[in-house]
Amino acid sequence: MIGLKGTLNVIDNSGALLVECVNVLKQKVNNGWGSVGDEIVCVVKRARPLTAVQAASATALKVRRGDVRRALIVRTKKAVRRPDGRFVRFDDNAAVLLNNKREMLGTRIGGIVSADLRLKGWGKIVSLAPKVRIGIKLMLEN
């Protein structure tokens, strides 16, 4: 669950490395906490440095430190329960940057994403990801 001041790694090639959440954009449920598949507004805290070659070329990085952007949460440390009883959790919190039209800012994804994104209408991001995590079945005995 991601809330205000939560930090996320960026796993696309837009140029950002670390972002900080400033707002969760969704319906008024879950009291301002975001999970996998939710959009957030974030500030770029760390970005790749711009080299002299990139500054002169047309392939310059798309974001800089301090930019305010929208992002999609693709992984969370907090376990998410699926309807069939499985739980999915990851080692870190991660996001993919979006533009105002809800399209990806980068062209590639460099990490694992949750399979829940396909059910929430983000099939393009799932198709670009190199690996999709389906889940782990946790058996709880009473």
N, CA, C and O atoms as a MOPAC input file, in Angstrom:
PM7 MOZYME 1SCF
protein

 N      0.84300 1    -1.16600 1     0.00000 1
 C      0.00000 1     0.00000 1     0.00000 1
 C      0.89700 1     1.24000 1     0.00000 1
 O      1.81300 1     1.36800 1     0.81200 1
 N      0.61300 1     2.12300 1    -0.90800 1
 C      1.41300 1     3.32200 1    -1.08400 1
 C      0.57500 1     4.53100 1    -0.66900 1
 O     -0.57500 1     4.67300 1    -1.08500 1
 N      1.15100 1     5.38000 1     0.13700 1
 C      0.47200 1     6.59000 1     0.57500 1
 C      1.35400 1     7.80400 1     0.37500 1
 O      2.33200 1     7.76300 1    -0.37100 1
 N      1.00300 1     8.87200 1     1.04100 1
 C      1.75600 1    10.10800 1     0.95800 1
 C      3.19500 1     9.88800 1     1.43500 1
 O      3.42400 1     9.24200 1     2.45700 1
 N      4.15800 1    10.43100 1     0.68700 1
 C      5.59400 1    10.34300 1     0.96100 1
 C      6.16800 1     8.94700 1     0.75700 1
 O      7.31400 1     8.70700 1     1.13600 1
 N      5.41800 1     8.02000 1     0.17600 1
 C      5.94400 1     6.69900 1    -0.12400 1
 C      6.88100 1     6.76700 1    -1.31800 1
 O      6.59400 1     7.47700 1    -2.28200 1
 N      7.99800 1     6.04400 1    -1.27600 1
 C      8.96300 1     6.06400 1    -2.37600 1
 C      8.84800 1     4.79700 1    -3.20000 1
 O      8.61400 1     3.71000 1    -2.67300 1
 N      9.01800 1     4.95700 1    -4.50700 1
 C      8.91400 1     3.84100 1    -5.43100 1
 C     10.07800 1     3.88500 1    -6.41600 1
 O     10.52500 1     4.96200 1    -6.81100 1
 N     10.56300 1     2.71500 1    -6.80600 1
 C     11.54500 1     2.62100 1    -7.87400 1
 C     10.82400 1     2.73800 1    -9.20700 1
 O      9.68300 1     2.29400 1    -9.33500 1
 N     11.47200 1     3.32800 1   -10.19800 1
 C     10.88900 1     3.44200 1   -11.53500 1
 C     11.54500 1     2.39000 1   -12.40800 1
 O     12.77200 1     2.33600 1   -12.49300 1
 N     10.73900 1     1.54300 1   -13.06600 1
 C     11.29900 1     0.42300 1   -13.81800 1
 C     11.16100 1     0.59300 1   -15.32900 1
 O     11.28100 1    -0.38500 1   -16.06800 1
 N     10.91100 1     1.81800 1   -15.80300 1
 C     10.89300 1     2.03300 1   -17.24600 1
 C     12.10800 1     2.86500 1   -17.65200 1
 O     12.91600 1     3.24400 1   -16.80300 1
 N     12.23500 1     3.14700 1   -18.93900 1
 C     13.40400 1     3.86600 1   -19.43500 1
 C     13.12100 1     5.34800 1   -19.66900 1
 O     13.65600 1     5.93800 1   -20.60800 1
 N     12.29700 1     5.94600 1   -18.83600 1
 C     11.96700 1     7.35700 1   -18.99300 1
 C     13.06200 1     8.28000 1   -18.45900 1
 O     13.07900 1     9.46300 1   -18.80000 1
 N     13.96400 1     7.77700 1   -17.64200 1
 C     15.03600 1     8.58100 1   -17.08100 1
 C     14.95400 1     8.74500 1   -15.58300 1
 O     15.95700 1     9.08900 1   -14.95900 1
 N     13.81800 1     8.51700 1   -14.98500 1
 C     13.66500 1     8.61700 1   -13.53100 1
 C     14.12700 1     7.31900 1   -12.87800 1
 O     13.98200 1     6.23700 1   -13.44800 1
 N     14.68400 1     7.44000 1   -11.67400 1
 C     15.10900 1     6.26300 1   -10.92200 1
 C     14.29000 1     6.05700 1    -9.65100 1
 O     13.99700 1     4.92300 1    -9.27500 1
 N     13.92100 1     7.15500 1    -8.99200 1
 C     13.19100 1     7.08300 1    -7.73500 1
 C     12.15600 1     8.19700 1    -7.69900 1
 O     12.46600 1     9.34500 1    -8.01800 1
 N     10.92200 1     7.86300 1    -7.31000 1
 C      9.86100 1     8.85800 1    -7.21300 1
 C      9.22800 1     8.79200 1    -5.82600 1
 O      9.32200 1     7.77900 1    -5.13200 1
 N      8.57800 1     9.89800 1    -5.43400 1
 C      7.88800 1     9.98500 1    -4.14500 1
 C      6.42500 1    10.33200 1    -4.38900 1
 O      6.11900 1    11.28600 1    -5.10400 1
 N      5.53900 1     9.57100 1    -3.80200 1
 C      4.10300 1     9.76600 1    -3.99600 1
 C      3.62900 1    11.01900 1    -3.26300 1
 O      3.99200 1    11.25000 1    -2.10900 1
 N      2.81200 1    11.82500 1    -3.94800 1
 C      2.21000 1    12.99600 1    -3.30200 1
 C      0.68800 1    12.92700 1    -3.29400 1
 O      0.04500 1    13.67900 1    -2.56200 1
 N      0.09300 1    12.03100 1    -4.10300 1
 C     -1.35900 1    11.90000 1    -4.12700 1
 C     -1.72900 1    10.58500 1    -4.79500 1
 O     -1.06600 1    10.15700 1    -5.74000 1
 N     -2.78100 1     9.94800 1    -4.30800 1
 C     -3.30100 1     8.73000 1    -4.92700 1
 C     -4.56400 1     9.09700 1    -5.69000 1
 O     -5.50400 1     9.64000 1    -5.10900 1
 N     -4.59600 1     8.80700 1    -6.98700 1
 C     -5.73300 1     9.16200 1    -7.83000 1
 C     -6.64900 1     7.96000 1    -7.98800 1
 O     -6.40500 1     7.10100 1    -8.83500 1
 N     -7.68900 1     7.89500 1    -7.18900 1
 C     -8.67400 1     6.83600 1    -7.31900 1
 C     -9.92600 1     7.22400 1    -6.56300 1
 O    -10.00200 1     8.30900 1    -5.98700 1
 N    -10.89600 1     6.34700 1    -6.56600 1
 C    -12.12700 1     6.64000 1    -5.86300 1
 C    -11.86800 1     6.72300 1    -4.36000 1
 O    -10.81300 1     6.30800 1    -3.88200 1
 N    -12.80800 1     7.24600 1    -3.64200 1
 C    -12.64500 1     7.45300 1    -2.21200 1
 C    -12.83600 1     6.15600 1    -1.43600 1
 O    -13.69400 1     6.06400 1    -0.55800 1
 N    -12.04900 1     5.18300 1    -1.76200 1
 C    -12.02900 1     3.94300 1    -1.00100 1
 C    -10.61100 1     3.73200 1    -0.50200 1
 O     -9.66900 1     4.29300 1    -1.06100 1
 N    -10.45000 1     2.95800 1     0.50700 1
 C     -9.15500 1     2.60100 1     1.07400 1
 C     -8.42100 1     3.79900 1     1.67700 1
 O     -7.21500 1     3.71900 1     1.91400 1
 N     -9.11700 1     4.90300 1     1.92900 1
 C     -8.61000 1     6.04000 1     2.68200 1
 C     -7.27500 1     6.59300 1     2.17600 1
 O     -6.38600 1     6.88600 1     2.97600 1
 N     -7.13300 1     6.73200 1     0.89000 1
 C     -5.94300 1     7.37400 1     0.34100 1
 C     -4.74200 1     6.48100 1     0.15500 1
 O     -3.64600 1     6.98200 1    -0.09900 1
 N     -4.90300 1     5.19000 1     0.27100 1
 C     -3.80700 1     4.25600 1     0.05400 1
 C     -3.93600 1     3.65200 1    -1.33000 1
 O     -5.03700 1     3.30300 1    -1.75600 1
 N     -2.83200 1     3.52500 1    -2.03200 1
 C     -2.84100 1     2.93900 1    -3.36700 1
 C     -2.21000 1     1.56000 1    -3.37200 1
 O     -1.32400 1     1.26500 1    -2.57000 1
 N     -2.67500 1     0.72400 1    -4.28000 1
 C     -2.15400 1    -0.62600 1    -4.42200 1
 C     -1.80700 1    -0.86800 1    -5.89000 1
 O     -1.79000 1     0.07100 1    -6.68600 1
 N     -1.53600 1    -2.10000 1    -6.24500 1
 C     -1.15800 1    -2.43700 1    -7.61700 1
 C     -2.29400 1    -2.07300 1    -8.57000 1
 O     -3.44100 1    -2.46300 1    -8.35200 1
 N     -1.97500 1    -1.32900 1    -9.62300 1
 C     -2.95600 1    -0.93700 1   -10.61600 1
 C     -3.55400 1     0.43700 1   -10.39200 1
 O     -4.38400 1     0.87600 1   -11.18800 1
 N     -3.15900 1     1.13200 1    -9.33100 1
 C     -3.67600 1     2.46800 1    -9.04300 1
 C     -2.72700 1     3.52900 1    -9.58800 1
 O     -1.51200 1     3.33500 1    -9.63600 1
 N     -3.30500 1     4.65200 1    -9.99700 1
 C     -2.51500 1     5.77900 1   -10.46900 1
 C     -2.20000 1     6.70400 1    -9.30500 1
 O     -3.01200 1     6.88900 1    -8.39800 1
 N     -1.00100 1     7.28300 1    -9.35000 1
 C     -0.58500 1     8.23800 1    -8.33100 1
 C      0.03200 1     9.45300 1    -9.01000 1
 O      0.42300 1     9.39700 1   -10.17600 1
 N      0.11300 1    10.54900 1    -8.26500 1
 C      0.88400 1    11.71500 1    -8.68100 1
 C      2.16900 1    11.67400 1    -7.87200 1
 O      2.13500 1    11.49600 1    -6.65500 1
 N      3.31200 1    11.84200 1    -8.55200 1
 C      4.58000 1    11.69100 1    -7.86100 1
 C      5.58000 1    12.75000 1    -8.31000 1
 O      5.42600 1    13.37800 1    -9.35800 1
 N      6.60400 1    12.92800 1    -7.48800 1
 C      7.69900 1    13.84800 1    -7.76200 1
 C      8.95400 1    13.01500 1    -7.99800 1
 O      9.23600 1    12.08700 1    -7.24100 1
 N      9.70800 1    13.34400 1    -9.04800 1
 C     10.94000 1    12.62700 1    -9.34900 1
 C     12.00400 1    13.07200 1    -8.35400 1
 O     12.37700 1    14.24400 1    -8.32400 1
 N     12.49100 1    12.13900 1    -7.54200 1
 C     13.49700 1    12.44100 1    -6.53200 1
 C     14.91500 1    12.18500 1    -7.04800 1
 O     15.84700 1    12.89200 1    -6.66400 1
 N     15.08600 1    11.18700 1    -7.90900 1
 C     16.39800 1    10.89000 1    -8.47100 1
 C     16.21700 1    10.49000 1    -9.92300 1
 O     15.33000 1     9.70300 1   -10.25300 1
 N     17.06200 1    11.03400 1   -10.78900 1
 C     16.96600 1    10.73400 1   -12.22000 1
 C     18.35900 1    10.45300 1   -12.76800 1
 O     19.36400 1    10.80300 1   -12.14900 1
 N     18.40700 1     9.82200 1   -13.92800 1
 C     19.69100 1     9.56300 1   -14.57800 1
 C     20.30900 1    10.87900 1   -15.01100 1
 O     19.59700 1    11.77800 1   -15.45900 1
 N     21.62100 1    11.00600 1   -14.88600 1
 C     22.25600 1    12.25900 1   -15.31400 1
 C     22.24000 1    12.38400 1   -16.83500 1
 O     22.31200 1    11.38800 1   -17.55500 1
 N     22.14600 1    13.61000 1   -17.30200 1
 C     22.09700 1    13.90000 1   -18.72900 1
 C     23.51800 1    14.11200 1   -19.23400 1
 O     24.21500 1    15.00800 1   -18.75800 1
 N     23.95700 1    13.29700 1   -20.19400 1
 C     25.30400 1    13.42500 1   -20.74200 1
 C     25.31300 1    14.44700 1   -21.87200 1
 O     24.25600 1    14.86400 1   -22.34600 1
 N     26.49600 1    14.84800 1   -22.30100 1
 C     26.62700 1    15.84700 1   -23.36600 1
 C     26.08800 1    15.31100 1   -24.68600 1
 O     25.51500 1    16.06500 1   -25.47200 1
 N     26.26400 1    14.02500 1   -24.93500 1
 C     25.77400 1    13.42500 1   -26.18300 1
 C     24.25100 1    13.40500 1   -26.19800 1
 O     23.63100 1    13.68600 1   -27.22400 1
 N     23.64800 1    13.07200 1   -25.05500 1
 C     22.19000 1    13.04100 1   -24.98300 1
 C     21.59200 1    14.43800 1   -25.08200 1
 O     20.51200 1    14.60500 1   -25.64800 1
 N     22.27000 1    15.43500 1   -24.54700 1
 C     21.75600 1    16.79400 1   -24.60400 1
 C     21.72200 1    17.31900 1   -26.03300 1
 O     20.84800 1    18.11100 1   -26.38800 1
 N     22.67600 1    16.87600 1   -26.85500 1
 C     22.73400 1    17.33500 1   -28.24300 1
 C     21.81600 1    16.53400 1   -29.15600 1
 O     21.42400 1    17.01500 1   -30.21900 1
 N     21.47200 1    15.32100 1   -28.75300 1
 C     20.65600 1    14.47400 1   -29.63000 1
 C     19.17500 1    14.62400 1   -29.31300 1
 O     18.79100 1    15.27800 1   -28.34300 1
 N     18.35700 1    14.00900 1   -30.14800 1
 C     16.91000 1    14.07000 1   -29.96600 1
 C     16.41800 1    13.01100 1   -28.98600 1
 O     15.24600 1    13.02000 1   -28.60800 1
 N     17.30600 1    12.08500 1   -28.56200 1
 C     16.90900 1    11.00700 1   -27.65600 1
 C     17.20800 1    11.36600 1   -26.20800 1
 O     17.63100 1    10.50300 1   -25.43900 1
 N     16.99800 1    12.61400 1   -25.82100 1
 C     17.24000 1    13.04000 1   -24.44500 1
 C     16.23900 1    12.37900 1   -23.51000 1
 O     15.14800 1    11.98500 1   -23.92300 1
 N     16.62600 1    12.26500 1   -22.25100 1
 C     15.74600 1    11.66300 1   -21.26400 1
 C     14.50300 1    12.52400 1   -21.08000 1
 O     14.54800 1    13.74000 1   -21.26200 1
 N     13.39400 1    11.88300 1   -20.71700 1
 C     12.10600 1    12.56800 1   -20.70800 1
 C     11.78900 1    13.28000 1   -19.40000 1
 O     10.92200 1    14.15400 1   -19.37600 1
 N     12.46200 1    12.93100 1   -18.32300 1
 C     12.16600 1    13.55300 1   -17.03000 1
 C     13.45000 1    14.01000 1   -16.35200 1
 O     14.54000 1    13.51000 1   -16.62800 1
 N     13.28300 1    14.97800 1   -15.45300 1
 C     14.39700 1    15.47600 1   -14.66000 1
 C     14.00400 1    15.47000 1   -13.19200 1
 O     12.83900 1    15.26100 1   -12.85300 1
 N     14.95900 1    15.69500 1   -12.34400 1
 C     14.70500 1    15.74300 1   -10.91000 1
 C     13.77300 1    16.92400 1   -10.61500 1
 O     13.98200 1    18.03100 1   -11.11100 1
 N     12.74600 1    16.67200 1    -9.80200 1
 C     11.80000 1    17.71000 1    -9.43100 1
 C     10.55000 1    17.75200 1   -10.28100 1
 O      9.61300 1    18.47500 1    -9.94000 1
 N     10.49500 1    17.00500 1   -11.37800 1
 C      9.29800 1    16.97800 1   -12.21900 1
 C      8.14200 1    16.30500 1   -11.48400 1
 O      8.34600 1    15.35100 1   -10.73300 1
 N      6.93800 1    16.80200 1   -11.70300 1
 C      5.72700 1    16.19400 1   -11.13700 1
 C      5.05100 1    15.41400 1   -12.25700 1
 O      4.69500 1    15.99000 1   -13.28500 1
 N      4.87400 1    14.13100 1   -12.07100 1
 C      4.32500 1    13.24000 1   -13.09400 1
 C      3.28800 1    12.31000 1   -12.48700 1
 O      3.17800 1    12.16700 1   -11.26900 1
 N      2.52900 1    11.68300 1   -13.38500 1
 C      1.64100 1    10.60400 1   -12.96600 1
 C      2.38200 1     9.28300 1   -13.12000 1
 O      3.27800 1     9.15400 1   -13.95400 1
 N      2.00100 1     8.31400 1   -12.31300 1
 C      2.64700 1     7.00600 1   -12.37600 1
 C      1.62500 1     5.92600 1   -12.05900 1
 O      0.57600 1     6.18800 1   -11.47000 1
 N      1.95400 1     4.71700 1   -12.46000 1
 C      1.12800 1     3.53900 1   -12.19000 1
 C      1.90800 1     2.61300 1   -11.28100 1
 O      3.06000 1     2.28500 1   -11.56600 1
 N      1.29100 1     2.18700 1   -10.18800 1
 C      1.94800 1     1.25800 1    -9.26000 1
 C      1.91500 1    -0.14200 1    -9.87500 1
 O      0.84200 1    -0.63800 1   -10.21900 1
 N      3.08500 1    -0.78600 1   -10.01800 1
 C      3.14000 1    -2.12300 1   -10.61800 1
 C      3.59400 1    -3.19400 1    -9.62600 1
 O      3.37100 1    -4.38000 1    -9.86600 1
 N      4.23000 1    -2.79800 1    -8.50900 1
 C      4.64200 1    -3.74400 1    -7.46600 1
 C      4.51900 1    -3.06700 1    -6.11100 1
 O      4.73800 1    -1.86200 1    -5.98700 1
 N      4.16400 1    -3.85400 1    -5.09100 1
 C      4.14200 1    -3.34500 1    -3.72200 1
 C      4.72600 1    -4.38000 1    -2.77400 1
 O      4.64900 1    -5.58500 1    -3.01600 1
 N      5.31500 1    -3.88100 1    -1.68100 1
 C      5.82100 1    -4.77400 1    -0.64000 1
 C      4.67800 1    -5.41600 1     0.13500 1
 O      4.77400 1    -6.56300 1     0.57200 1
 N      3.60100 1    -4.66300 1     0.29700 1
 C      2.44100 1    -5.17000 1     1.03400 1
 C      1.76400 1    -6.27300 1     0.21800 1
 O      1.52500 1    -6.10400 1    -0.97800 1
 N      1.46500 1    -7.37400 1     0.84700 1
 C      0.83200 1    -8.49400 1     0.15100 1
 C     -0.57900 1    -8.12900 1    -0.30200 1
 O     -1.33800 1    -7.50200 1     0.43600 1
 N     -0.91700 1    -8.53000 1    -1.52900 1
 C     -2.24300 1    -8.29000 1    -2.09400 1
 C     -2.93100 1    -9.64500 1    -2.21700 1
 O     -2.35900 1   -10.58700 1    -2.76500 1
 N     -4.15800 1    -9.74200 1    -1.70800 1
 C     -4.89500 1   -11.00700 1    -1.75600 1
 C     -5.75300 1   -11.05200 1    -3.00500 1
 O     -6.44100 1   -10.08800 1    -3.33900 1
 N     -5.70200 1   -12.18700 1    -3.69100 1
 C     -6.52000 1   -12.38700 1    -4.88000 1
 C     -7.78300 1   -13.13900 1    -4.49900 1
 O     -7.84400 1   -13.75900 1    -3.43700 1
 N     -8.80500 1   -13.08700 1    -5.37000 1
 C    -10.07900 1   -13.75200 1    -5.01800 1
 C     -9.96000 1   -15.26300 1    -4.80200 1
 O    -10.76000 1   -15.84200 1    -4.06800 1
 N     -8.97200 1   -15.90700 1    -5.43000 1
 C     -8.83700 1   -17.35500 1    -5.25700 1
 C     -8.03900 1   -17.73600 1    -4.01200 1
 O     -7.79400 1   -18.92000 1    -3.78100 1
 N     -7.63000 1   -16.75900 1    -3.20800 1
 C     -6.94900 1   -17.05300 1    -1.95600 1
 C     -5.44700 1   -16.88000 1    -2.00000 1
 O     -4.79400 1   -16.96400 1    -0.96000 1
 N     -4.88300 1   -16.64300 1    -3.15700 1
 C     -3.44000 1   -16.45900 1    -3.26100 1
 C     -3.04000 1   -15.05800 1    -2.80600 1
 O     -3.82100 1   -14.11100 1    -2.90000 1
 N     -1.81900 1   -14.94800 1    -2.31500 1
 C     -1.24500 1   -13.66600 1    -1.94100 1
 C     -0.04800 1   -13.38700 1    -2.83800 1
 O      0.70200 1   -14.29600 1    -3.19100 1
 N      0.12100 1   -12.13400 1    -3.19800 1
 C      1.26700 1   -11.73500 1    -4.00400 1
 C      1.95100 1   -10.57900 1    -3.31300 1
 O      1.30400 1    -9.58900 1    -2.97200 1
 N      3.25300 1   -10.68600 1    -3.10200 1
 C      4.03500 1    -9.58000 1    -2.56000 1
 C      5.40100 1    -9.57300 1    -3.23900 1
 O      5.86100 1   -10.59200 1    -3.75400 1
 N      6.03300 1    -8.41400 1    -3.22900 1
 C      7.30000 1    -8.22500 1    -3.91800 1
 C      8.33800 1    -7.67600 1    -2.94300 1
 O      8.00900 1    -7.33800 1    -1.80600 1
 N      9.57600 1    -7.58900 1    -3.38400 1
 C     10.66300 1    -7.10600 1    -2.53600 1
 C     10.67300 1    -5.59000 1    -2.39500 1
 O     11.22400 1    -5.06700 1    -1.42600 1
 N     10.07300 1    -4.87400 1    -3.34700 1
 C     10.12000 1    -3.41600 1    -3.30600 1
 C      8.84100 1    -2.84200 1    -3.89100 1
 O      7.99200 1    -3.56800 1    -4.40800 1
 N      8.72200 1    -1.52800 1    -3.79800 1
 C      7.62500 1    -0.81400 1    -4.43400 1
 C      8.14500 1    -0.27600 1    -5.76500 1
 O      9.24200 1     0.28000 1    -5.82200 1
 N      7.37100 1    -0.43700 1    -6.82800 1
 C      7.82600 1     0.01900 1    -8.13800 1
 C      6.66800 1     0.63700 1    -8.90600 1
 O      5.49900 1     0.33100 1    -8.66800 1
 N      7.03400 1     1.53100 1    -9.84800 1
 C      6.04200 1     2.23900 1   -10.64600 1
 C      6.56100 1     2.43300 1   -12.06300 1
 O      7.75100 1     2.28600 1   -12.34400 1
 N      5.61400 1     2.77200 1   -12.95400 1
 C      5.90500 1     3.12100 1   -14.34400 1
 C      5.32400 1     4.51100 1   -14.57300 1
 O      4.16600 1     4.75400 1   -14.23200 1
 N      6.10000 1     5.42300 1   -15.14100 1
 C      5.62700 1     6.79500 1   -15.34400 1
 C      4.66400 1     6.87400 1   -16.51800 1
 O      4.83100 1     6.18400 1   -17.52400 1
 N      3.64200 1     7.73600 1   -16.37300 1
 C      2.61200 1     7.92300 1   -17.39400 1
 C      2.56400 1     9.39700 1   -17.78400 1
 O      3.01900 1    10.26900 1   -17.04400 1
 N      1.99600 1     9.65600 1   -18.97100 1
 C      1.72500 1    11.04900 1   -19.34000 1
 C      0.27200 1    11.36400 1   -18.97400 1
 O     -0.40000 1    10.54600 1   -18.34700 1
 N     -0.20700 1    12.53700 1   -19.36100 1
 C     -1.56900 1    12.92600 1   -18.97700 1
 C     -2.64500 1    12.14500 1   -19.72200 1
 O     -3.80400 1    12.15700 1   -19.30800 1
 N     -2.28700 1    11.46400 1   -20.81800 1
 C     -3.24100 1    10.64900 1   -21.56600 1
 C     -3.25800 1     9.19900 1   -21.10300 1
 O     -3.84200 1     8.34200 1   -21.76700 1
 N     -2.62900 1     8.92200 1   -19.98200 1
 C     -2.53400 1     7.57100 1   -19.41100 1
 C     -1.76500 1     6.62200 1   -20.31900 1
 O     -2.08200 1     5.43500 1   -20.38700 1
 N     -0.75900 1     7.13800 1   -21.01700 1
 C      0.13000 1     6.31500 1   -21.83800 1
 C      1.49300 1     6.27600 1   -21.17300 1
 O      1.85600 1     7.19600 1   -20.44000 1
 N      2.25500 1     5.20800 1   -21.42800 1
 C      3.58500 1     5.08900 1   -20.83800 1
 C      4.51800 1     6.16700 1   -21.36200 1
 O      4.50800 1     6.48000 1   -22.55300 1
 N      5.31900 1     6.73000 1   -20.47600 1
 C      6.30200 1     7.73100 1   -20.86800 1
 C      7.51700 1     7.06900 1   -21.50600 1
 O      8.07600 1     7.60400 1   -22.46300 1
 N      7.92800 1     5.93200 1   -21.00000 1
 C      9.04900 1     5.18500 1   -21.55700 1
 C      8.58300 1     4.20000 1   -22.61900 1
 O      7.39200 1     4.08600 1   -22.90900 1
 N      9.54700 1     3.49600 1   -23.18900 1
 C      9.22600 1     2.51500 1   -24.23100 1
 C      9.51200 1     1.08700 1   -23.79600 1
 O      9.08300 1     0.14300 1   -24.46000 1
 N     10.22700 1     0.91500 1   -22.69400 1
 C     10.57000 1    -0.41400 1   -22.19700 1
 C     10.30100 1    -0.49500 1   -20.71000 1
 O     10.23100 1     0.51800 1   -20.01400 1
 N     10.14900 1    -1.74500 1   -20.22600 1
 C     10.00400 1    -2.00700 1   -18.80100 1
 C     11.11500 1    -2.96000 1   -18.40800 1
 O     11.35600 1    -3.95200 1   -19.09500 1
 N     11.78800 1    -2.67100 1   -17.32000 1
 C     12.94400 1    -3.46900 1   -16.93400 1
 C     12.76700 1    -4.23100 1   -15.64300 1
 O     13.70200 1    -4.29000 1   -14.84400 1
 N     11.62100 1    -4.81100 1   -15.40800 1
 C     11.43000 1    -5.57200 1   -14.18200 1
 C     10.12900 1    -6.33900 1   -14.16900 1
 O      9.32700 1    -6.26000 1   -15.10000 1
 N      9.93600 1    -7.07800 1   -13.09900 1
 C      8.74400 1    -7.90300 1   -12.93100 1
 C      7.55100 1    -7.00900 1   -12.57500 1
 O      7.69500 1    -6.04700 1   -11.82000 1
 N      6.38200 1    -7.32900 1   -13.11700 1
 C      5.14900 1    -6.63100 1   -12.76500 1
 C      4.12100 1    -7.65500 1   -12.29400 1
 O      4.27500 1    -8.85200 1   -12.53400 1
 N      3.08800 1    -7.18900 1   -11.63400 1
 C      2.02900 1    -8.05800 1   -11.13000 1
 C      1.02900 1    -8.38300 1   -12.23600 1
 O      0.75100 1    -7.54400 1   -13.09200 1
 N      0.49800 1    -9.58200 1   -12.21700 1
 C     -0.49600 1    -9.99500 1   -13.20500 1
 C     -1.84400 1    -9.32400 1   -12.98600 1
 O     -2.70800 1    -9.37900 1   -13.86100 1
 N     -2.03700 1    -8.68900 1   -11.82500 1
 C     -3.28400 1    -7.97700 1   -11.53400 1
 C     -3.50800 1    -6.80700 1   -12.48000 1
 O     -4.64100 1    -6.35800 1   -12.65100 1
 N     -2.44200 1    -6.30800 1   -13.09600 1
 C     -2.57200 1    -5.15500 1   -13.99200 1
 C     -3.44400 1    -5.47200 1   -15.19700 1
 O     -4.17400 1    -4.60400 1   -15.67600 1
 N     -3.38000 1    -6.69900 1   -15.69200 1
 C     -4.17800 1    -7.06800 1   -16.86200 1
 C     -5.67100 1    -6.99000 1   -16.55600 1
 O     -6.46300 1    -6.59400 1   -17.41000 1
 N     -6.04900 1    -7.36600 1   -15.34700 1
 C     -7.45900 1    -7.31900 1   -14.95600 1
 C     -7.94700 1    -5.89200 1   -14.76300 1
 O     -9.14600 1    -5.63100 1   -14.86000 1
 N     -7.02900 1    -4.96200 1   -14.48800 1
 C     -7.40600 1    -3.56600 1   -14.25000 1
 C     -7.27100 1    -2.69400 1   -15.48500 1
 O     -7.37200 1    -1.47200 1   -15.38200 1
 N     -7.04400 1    -3.28900 1   -16.65200 1
 C     -7.03500 1    -2.53200 1   -17.89700 1
 C     -5.68100 1    -2.01500 1   -18.33500 1
 O     -5.62500 1    -1.11200 1   -19.16900 1
 N     -4.59100 1    -2.54100 1   -17.81400 1
 C     -3.24700 1    -2.11000 1   -18.18200 1
 C     -2.51700 1    -3.22100 1   -18.94200 1
 O     -1.37900 1    -3.55600 1   -18.61600 1
 N     -3.17300 1    -3.78500 1   -19.94800 1
 C     -2.61200 1    -4.89900 1   -20.71300 1
 C     -1.34800 1    -4.54100 1   -21.47400 1
 O     -0.47700 1    -5.39300 1   -21.65100 1
 N     -1.22800 1    -3.31000 1   -21.92500 1
 C     -0.03000 1    -2.89500 1   -22.67000 1
 C      1.21600 1    -2.96600 1   -21.79000 1
 O      2.27700 1    -3.38400 1   -22.25200 1
 N      1.09400 1    -2.56500 1   -20.54100 1
 C      2.23300 1    -2.61200 1   -19.62800 1
 C      2.59800 1    -4.05800 1   -19.31800 1
 O      3.78000 1    -4.38900 1   -19.22200 1
 N      1.61300 1    -4.90800 1   -19.16200 1
 C      1.88100 1    -6.32300 1   -18.90100 1
 C      2.56700 1    -6.96100 1   -20.10800 1
 O      3.46000 1    -7.79200 1   -19.94100 1
 N      2.16000 1    -6.58300 1   -21.31700 1
 C      2.76300 1    -7.17900 1   -22.51000 1
 C      4.19700 1    -6.71300 1   -22.72800 1
 O      4.98700 1    -7.44300 1   -23.32700 1
 N      4.55700 1    -5.51800 1   -22.26000 1
 C      5.92600 1    -5.02000 1   -22.41200 1
 C      6.87400 1    -5.54800 1   -21.33800 1
 O      8.09100 1    -5.51600 1   -21.52100 1
 N      6.34200 1    -6.02500 1   -20.24000 1
 C      7.18700 1    -6.47500 1   -19.12400 1
 C      7.89000 1    -7.78500 1   -19.47500 1
 O      7.30000 1    -8.65300 1   -20.12000 1
 N      9.14800 1    -7.93100 1   -19.05400 1
 C      9.85800 1    -9.17300 1   -19.34500 1
 C      9.34600 1   -10.36800 1   -18.55600 1
 O      9.48400 1   -11.50600 1   -19.00500 1
 N      8.74500 1   -10.12600 1   -17.36700 1
 C      8.22800 1   -11.22100 1   -16.56100 1
 C      7.02100 1   -10.73900 1   -15.78000 1
 O      6.99800 1    -9.60800 1   -15.29400 1
 N      6.01400 1   -11.59700 1   -15.65900 1
 C      4.78400 1   -11.26500 1   -14.93300 1
 C      4.63800 1   -12.26600 1   -13.80100 1
 O      4.69300 1   -13.47600 1   -14.02000 1
 N      4.45000 1   -11.75300 1   -12.58600 1
 C      4.32900 1   -12.62300 1   -11.41700 1
 C      2.86000 1   -12.95900 1   -11.18700 1
 O      2.03300 1   -12.06500 1   -11.01000 1
 N      2.54400 1   -14.23700 1   -11.18900 1
 C      1.16000 1   -14.67500 1   -11.05800 1
 C      0.74500 1   -14.77700 1    -9.59900 1
 O     -0.33900 1   -14.31200 1    -9.24700 1
 N      1.56900 1   -15.37100 1    -8.73100 1
 C      1.20200 1   -15.41000 1    -7.32300 1
 C      1.72300 1   -16.62000 1    -6.59400 1
 O      2.26800 1   -17.54600 1    -7.19500 1
 N      1.54600 1   -16.59800 1    -5.28800 1
 C      1.95800 1   -17.68200 1    -4.42600 1
 C      0.75100 1   -18.14200 1    -3.62900 1
 O      0.00200 1   -17.31900 1    -3.10200 1
 N      0.56200 1   -19.42000 1    -3.54000 1
 C     -0.54000 1   -19.96200 1    -2.74800 1
 C     -0.06000 1   -20.15900 1    -1.32700 1
 O      0.83800 1   -20.96400 1    -1.07800 1
 N     -0.64500 1   -19.44000 1    -0.39800 1
 C     -0.29600 1   -19.58000 1     1.01900 1
 C     -1.40500 1   -20.36600 1     1.69800 1
 O     -2.57100 1   -19.97200 1     1.67300 1
 N     -1.03300 1   -21.45800 1     2.29300 1
 C     -1.99200 1   -22.29800 1     2.98900 1
 C     -2.00400 1   -21.91000 1     4.46700 1
 O     -0.97700 1   -21.97300 1     5.14300 1
 N     -3.14600 1   -21.51900 1     4.94800 1
 C     -3.30400 1   -21.16100 1     6.34700 1
 C     -4.11700 1   -22.23300 1     7.04400 1
 O     -5.25400 1   -22.51400 1     6.66500 1
 N     -3.51500 1   -22.83300 1     8.07700 1
 C     -4.22300 1   -23.88000 1     8.81400 1
 C     -4.77600 1   -23.30100 1    10.10500 1
 O     -4.12700 1   -22.48700 1    10.76200 1
 N     -5.96400 1   -23.72300 1    10.45800 1
 C     -6.58800 1   -23.24400 1    11.70000 1
 C     -6.45800 1   -24.27400 1    12.78100 1
 O     -6.92100 1   -24.05600 1    13.90000 1

